Amino acid sequence: MQKGCPNCGRMVDSNVTSCPYCNYNFNDINKFFQKVSDENYLENEKYAGFIKRLVAGLFDIFFTAIFTYLILIVIDKFLIPITAQNLYIPIIIFILIYILYNSICERTAWCGSIGKLILNIQVVDEYENPITFPVSLKRNIAKLLNVLTFGIGFILSAVPPKKQALNDKIANTYVINKLIMTEETTLIYASPVKRFVAFAIDTLIIGLICYGLLATGGLINSFNLATLTTDILSNARYILCLVVIFFYFPFSECRTGATFGKGAMHIKIIKYNGEIQGFIRSFIRQFLLVIDIFALGGLAACVTPKKQTIKDILTRTIVVER
């Protein structure tokens, strides 16, 4: 008899433990199905918990706030000036966008908003099928009751076994964790605390280097050089500061996977396949830090399986122990 390899799709002998074509370990799929069939897993891990839903909700509030701000700019410029007297207009627009945004996203193949997509959770009905738009609309309008009950309606999502918030109970919906089959790995993902300390060390180093460069201004003036030479050297200080700021992280991470701060904390950045990321990916990843800062992306590292922030997810990288 033969069986199909779930990785490469080729037919192999049923008695082999690894695929001769792609070296896929068949024990991995057995462990996966054993985990899925385990009653405790289904009971305790199937439904998304309070923290995951809270972080996903914060992301969605941030995205909605951006959309609302852009619309308010247009309204303020071309229609009605936004003042303290008509502050109800931004509130109404925010609520409408939030409800419509979530309702549309939950009807897509994502089965959830962008925040839920990042956290790998989705909204389904009692049979674990995608919900319809009317049901999604009802669910998101009912979120207003979560607010009117001073958050108690949402806190209900922390109560097992099915962890339904008040709006879920009204719409008869459930928020579940996506089942993702992954291969066994010996990687130990770096904790958010270690990552924060490493980032603080690197920021301090960059600050000290830039401070040292800028402090040379008095030394340059003391040489009584020609005005043109003095101007060139003075401008060179700022250029060097920009070089340090923009290239400190990419240059270090594309060589060894670690900056000085990460090295001190014994962690490094790698791609999903275990390789060190290239300079371009590292350079892009650095600029995505802005999203992590303003969208509270660092919170994702506390709840995602691989302890990834938004920039990690977007660049398909992970931070692991060395």
N, C-alpha and C positions, 0 to 999 in steps of 0.2 A: 504493500500500500504506500501511497504518497500523500504528502501534505503540502500546502502552500506556505511559502515564507511571507509573513506579514510585512516584511521590510522591502524585499526586492520583487516579490510576487512570483518567483519561480517555484516549480514543483520539485520537492526533494523527498528522499526516503523518510518514512514515518518514524524510523527509529533513531534518526540523527538528533543530536542535542544542539547543534549549531549549523547554520546554513553554509554549505561549502562555497557559495558564490559571494555572499556579503558578510559572512561570519556573525550573522544575527544569532543571539542566544535564545533558544526557545523557552528556556526557564523564565525569561523575563515576562513573556505573555502569560505563562502559567501563574506567576506571582501576581500579575495584574488582575486576572480573573478571580484568583483566590481572594484578593483584597476586596474586589467589588462584591463578591458573594458573601463576604463576612457580615454578619448581622450587626455587629457593633459599629462597623464602618458606616453602614447604611443609616444607622440610627443617629450616630454622633457627628458624622462628617458630611453627610449628604446635604444638609441645609446650611446656607451661609449664616455665619454668626453675626452678632451685633457690631463688632469692631470692623469687620470687612465691609459691612453695609454702610457703616458710618463714614469710613474713608472714601468709599465709592461715591457716597452722597456729597462729601466735601468737594471732590473733583467736579462733580456735575454742577454744584452751586457756583464754582469758579468759572466753568465754561459758560454757564447761563449768564453770569454777571458780565462777562466779556461781550456776549451778544447784546445784552441789554444796554451796555455802555455805548456800543456802536450805534444802536438805534436811537438812543437819546441824543447823541451828537447831531444826527440828522434832524430829529424833531426840534431840538433847541435852535438849530440854525435856520431851518426853513418853515417851521410851523409855529410852535409855542415855546417861548423861553422857559426853561425849567428853573423854578424858584422854590423857596421854602413853602410858598402858599399852595403850590400844586405838586407837592412831593408825592401825592398819591399816584401820579402818573407813572413814575419809575417803578413803584411797587406793583401796580397792576400789570405793567409790561413785563416785569421780571416773573411774576407768577404765571402769566399766560405763556411766555417762552419756555419756562421750566416745565410746565405741564405738557405742552406740545412737543418739546424736544424729547422728553422721556417717553411719551406715548408713541412717537414715531420710531424711536430707536428700539423700543421693546417689541415692535412688530417686525423688525428686520431679522435677518439671519443671526444677528448678534444676540437677540433675545434680551437686550438690555442696553443701557446707556454706555457712553464712552467710559465713564467711571467703573461701571460693572465689567466692561470688557477688559480694562486694565487689571482688575482684581479677579478675573476669571470666574465670575458668577453670572447667573442669568435668571430671568423671570419666566416661569412656566405655569401651566394650569395644573389641576389635580392629577392629570394623567402624564405630566411632564412633557406636554406638547407646547409649542409656542402659542402665546395668547393672541387673540384678535385685537384689532385697533380699538373697538368699543370697550372691551374689557380693560385694555391698557389705559384708555382715557378715564374710565371709571376709577381705576386703581390710583392714578396720579392725582385726580381731583380729590379723592378721599385722603390724600396726604395732608390736605388742609386740616383735617381732624387731628392728625398727629401734632400739628402746631397748636391748634386750639386747646388740646389737652396738655399743653406745656411739655410736650415731648414724651409723655407717658405712652402714647400710641406707638411711637417708634421704639421705645424701650422694650415693648413686648416682644420685639424680634430677638431678644436675648433669652427668652423663655423657651426651653425645649418642650416637646420633641421636634416640632416643625418650625419653630422660630418665626412665626408670622407676626408682622406688625399689624396695627389696627386696619390700615388700608388694604393689606393682603387679605385679612379676614373678610372685609367687606366685598372685595372683588374675587375672593376664592382663588387667590394666586399664591405662589411659593417662590422664594428666592433660593436657588440651589447652587452648589459648587459644580463647575464643569468637571466631568471625568476626563482626565488627561493621562494617557498611558505613557509613562516615561521609563527609560531604561535605568537599571540600578546604577548608582554612581557612588564613588567613594569621596566625592568632593564635599568639603565642609564650607558652607556659605558664610561669608563674613557678617558679623552682627552689625546692626545700624549704629551701635555705640562705637565700635571700632572704626567704622567708616567715618563717623563724625569727627572723632579724635584725629584720624589721619588727615582729613580735610582741614581741620583747624591748624595742624602742624604745617601743612603745605601753604596755607594762607599766610601764616606767620612768616614763613621763609620768604615768600614772594614779597610781603610787606617790608621785611628787613632789607632785601636786595634793592627794592625800589627806593626805600628811604636812603640807603647808602649812595645810590646813584644821584638822587636829587640833592643830597647834602654836599656833593662836590661842587655845587654852584659857587660857594664862597671861595673854594680853592682855585677854581678857574679864574675868578676875578682878581685874585691876589697876584697872578702872574703878569698883569698889565699887558696882555696880548692885544693884538690889533682887534678892532671892533668886529670885523668879519669873522675872524678866528674864534673870538669869544662867543659870537652868536651861533656859529656852527657847533661848537662844543656844547653849548647850553641846550640847543635843540637835540643834539645826539643823546643827551641824558633821557629826554622824554621818549625818544624812539626806542632806546634800550629798555626802558621800563615797559613799553608796550610789547616788545619782543618777549620779555620775561613773562608778562601776564598771559599772552596768547600762546606761547610755546612751551612753557614749563611743564604743563600736564601732558600734551601730546608727545613731546620729545622723550619724556621719561617713560610714559606708558607704552609707547610703540617699541621700545627697546627691551624692557624687562617685564612690562606689565605693572610696574609699581613706581610711584614717586618716592621721594624721601620719606614722606609721612606714612605712606602705605607700607614701605619697607620697615619702618620703625614699629608698625603694628602687625607686621608679618601677614599682610594680605596683598593680593594682586588682582588685576583685571584680565579676564580671558574671554574669548568667544565661546559660543556653545560647543564647538568642537574641541575645545581645550587649547587652541592656539592663541598666541599673543596677538592682539588687534593691531592693525596697521596704523600708520600716521593719520591718514584721512579719516578713518572711523573715529580715532581718538580725538582728532580736531573737532569733528562734528559733535561728538559726545560732550566735549567741553562746553560748547555753546548751548546745548540742550539743558545745561545746568540751570539756565534761566527758567525753564519750565518747572523744574523741580522746586525752585525757590518760590515762585509765584503761585504754582498750583499745589503746593504742599506735597510735591512728589516724593519727598523723603519718607512720608508716612507709609507709602506703598511697601517700603522695605520691611516694615514691621508685620505685614500680613501676607505678602506674596510668598509662594512656596520657595522660591529661590532668593528671597530677600532682595528683590530688584526695585530700584526706583523707576520713575517714568523714563529717564534717559537710558537706563539699562535695557528696559523693554524695547524702546524704539531702536536702539543700536544693537540689540541682540547680544548683549554682553552680561557677564556675571562677575561678582567680586567674591573671591574665595580665599580661604586660609592657605598660606604658603606651606 
